[in-house]
């Protein structure tokens, strides 16, 4: 049997069940500051009964205790069996997602193709990818679908934490970790690379050497002159390319140096 004590989910077999004697200790055990290995998980939708931590009355899942009348949570979702006292999070339940989210229902919309809720700012601009958030963040590997952190959608349609994007930018990484497509305007960087390539003539042995490249941005395959700095896509003019054949390979991309 699954139980909930004053809005905090535990199982009747939990090793903490006989130790939690008051709300302070319950909240401490479930704090996000506790090490992940010391927390516990429970499928909230399977909960059938709750126990009031004040009067110890067992009852059906509901917001107010039938015995002492205490409110178990200022926010209560009967579908998720979810309780929370901090209503400043602007919690709301999404029937399509099947979970409660934070941030205010008016600020989000549910994309049926992506299978998740996005900010209304992305409603007319994001590219749909089936189950776009039903996977881990490609940087920190936290599951994205039920994360409480900010999410953004790259032009390629892949999703990632906002804070992880900022971390990537601090390390001068401007391509999607999943598909390697550029996620921001790189035209100024490409102009700098144009100048650098033009200023560095290749030795005679490599001057007429041709190599095949694949553009990470447009997917075009091109045959171009080999250069030690970078290779430019003939179709979209991007330097976000990789050499596929024709060795020797050029040096590592200079994109990071160009944007510093």
ZIGI-V390575 format. One record per residue. N is the residue number from 0. RES is the residue in one letter. PSI is psi in radians with two decimals (none if undefined). NEAR is the number of other ideal C-beta (glycine too) atoms within 8 Angstrom. Layout:
BEGIN
n->[N N]
res->[RES RES]
psi->[PSI PSI]
near->[NEAR NEAR]
END
This chain:
BEGIN
n->[0 1 2 3 4 5 6 7 8 9 10 11 12 13 14 15 16 17 18 19 20 21 22 23 24 25 26 27 28 29 30 31 32 33 34 35 36 37 38 39 40 41 42 43 44 45 46 47 48 49 50 51 52 53 54 55 56 57 58 59 60 61 62 63 64 65 66 67 68 69 70 71 72 73 74 75 76 77 78 79 80 81 82 83 84 85 86 87 88 89 90 91 92 93 94 95 96 97 98 99 100 101 102 103 104 105 106 107 108 109 110 111 112 113 114 115 116 117 118 119 120 121 122 123 124 125 126 127 128 129 130 131 132 133 134 135 136 137 138 139 140 141 142 143 144 145 146 147 148 149 150 151 152 153 154 155 156 157 158 159 160 161 162 163 164 165 166 167 168 169 170 171 172 173 174 175 176 177 178 179 180 181 182 183 184 185 186 187 188 189 190 191 192 193 194 195 196 197 198 199 200 201 202 203 204 205 206 207 208 209 210 211 212 213 214 215 216 217 218 219 220 221 222 223 224 225 226 227 228 229 230 231 232 233 234 235 236 237 238 239 240 241 242 243 244 245 246 247 248 249 250 251 252 253 254 255 256 257 258 259]
res->[X X X X X X X X X X X X X X X X X X X X X X X X X X X X X X X X X X X X X X X X X X X X X X X X X X X X X X X X X X X X X X X X X X X X X X X X X X X X X X X X X X X X X X X X X X X X X X X X X X X X X X X X X X X X X X X X X X X X X X X X X X X X X X X X X X X X X X X X X X X X X X X X X X X X X X X X X X X X X X X X X X X X X X X X X X X X X X X X X X X X X X X X X X X X X X X X X X X X X X X X X X X X X X X X X X X X X X X X X X X X X X X X X X X X X X X X X X X X X X X X X X X X X X X X X X X X X X X X X X X X]
psi->[2.40 2.37 2.79 2.18 1.93 0.76 -0.02 2.14 2.29 2.91 2.75 -0.32 0.06 2.51 -0.23 -0.14 -0.69 0.03 -0.40 1.85 -0.22 2.90 -0.64 -0.77 -0.63 -0.83 -0.64 -0.75 -0.49 0.10 2.51 -0.20 -0.27 2.53 2.42 -0.61 -0.28 -0.11 3.04 2.70 2.66 2.47 1.77 -0.58 -0.29 -0.10 2.38 -0.56 2.69 2.76 2.15 2.25 -0.25 -0.81 0.00 0.39 2.19 2.38 3.01 2.77 2.11 2.96 -0.63 2.46 2.32 -0.27 -0.98 -0.16 0.06 2.49 2.09 -0.22 2.29 -0.55 2.26 2.28 2.01 -0.36 -0.73 -0.15 0.84 2.33 2.48 2.36 -0.41 1.57 -0.05 -0.24 -0.20 0.96 2.63 2.71 2.32 2.03 -0.64 -0.72 -0.56 0.24 2.95 2.49 2.95 2.76 -0.10 2.15 -0.56 -0.26 0.04 2.74 2.67 2.15 2.00 -0.57 -0.75 -0.43 0.58 2.99 2.38 2.81 2.52 -0.34 -0.38 0.06 -0.72 0.14 -0.29 2.65 2.25 2.29 2.17 2.24 0.83 -0.51 0.15 0.86 3.08 2.66 2.29 -0.13 -0.98 -0.19 0.30 2.46 2.22 -0.53 -0.74 0.35 2.65 0.05 2.80 2.48 2.53 2.78 2.13 2.80 -0.46 -0.21 -0.17 2.58 2.69 2.71 2.47 -0.74 -0.50 -0.59 -0.76 -0.65 -0.70 -0.74 -0.57 -0.40 0.31 0.71 2.04 0.44 2.63 2.27 -0.30 -0.90 -0.09 0.15 2.54 2.40 0.08 3.01 2.02 0.25 -0.68 -0.62 -0.71 -0.62 -0.71 -0.68 -0.60 -0.80 -0.71 -0.73 -0.73 -0.50 -0.13 1.64 2.52 2.61 2.76 -0.65 -0.46 -0.02 -0.65 0.26 2.35 2.50 2.76 2.37 2.72 2.20 2.17 -0.39 -0.80 -0.19 0.09 2.49 2.28 2.68 2.06 2.90 2.33 2.40 2.53 -0.39 -1.03 2.91 2.36 2.31 2.30 -0.37 -1.00 -0.05 0.32 2.59 0.07 1.28 2.89 2.47 2.27 -0.55 2.83 0.07 2.87 2.72 2.60 2.97 2.98 2.65 2.51 0.23 -0.76 -0.75 -0.58 -0.49 -0.05 none]
near->[6 12 13 15 12 14 10 11 9 13 9 8 4 8 4 9 10 4 7 12 4 7 7 6 10 13 9 8 12 8 7 3 3 10 5 5 4 6 9 6 4 10 7 9 7 7 14 7 12 15 12 15 10 8 8 7 10 7 12 6 10 10 7 8 12 6 8 8 6 10 7 13 11 8 12 10 10 7 8 10 12 11 13 11 8 7 9 4 9 10 12 10 10 12 6 8 11 6 9 10 11 8 8 7 6 5 8 14 7 9 12 6 6 13 12 12 10 13 7 9 5 9 8 3 5 10 7 9 9 7 9 14 11 8 6 7 13 10 10 6 6 9 8 14 9 6 10 4 8 6 12 9 11 11 6 10 11 12 12 15 15 10 8 12 11 8 9 11 9 6 7 9 8 12 10 13 9 7 7 9 12 11 10 5 4 12 6 7 12 12 8 9 15 9 8 11 11 6 5 9 4 10 6 4 5 9 8 5 10 9 14 11 14 10 15 13 10 8 6 10 7 10 7 10 8 12 10 8 10 12 12 13 16 7 8 8 7 14 13 14 13 7 12 8 6 10 6 3 5 11 6 3 7 11 14 10 6 10 8 5]
END
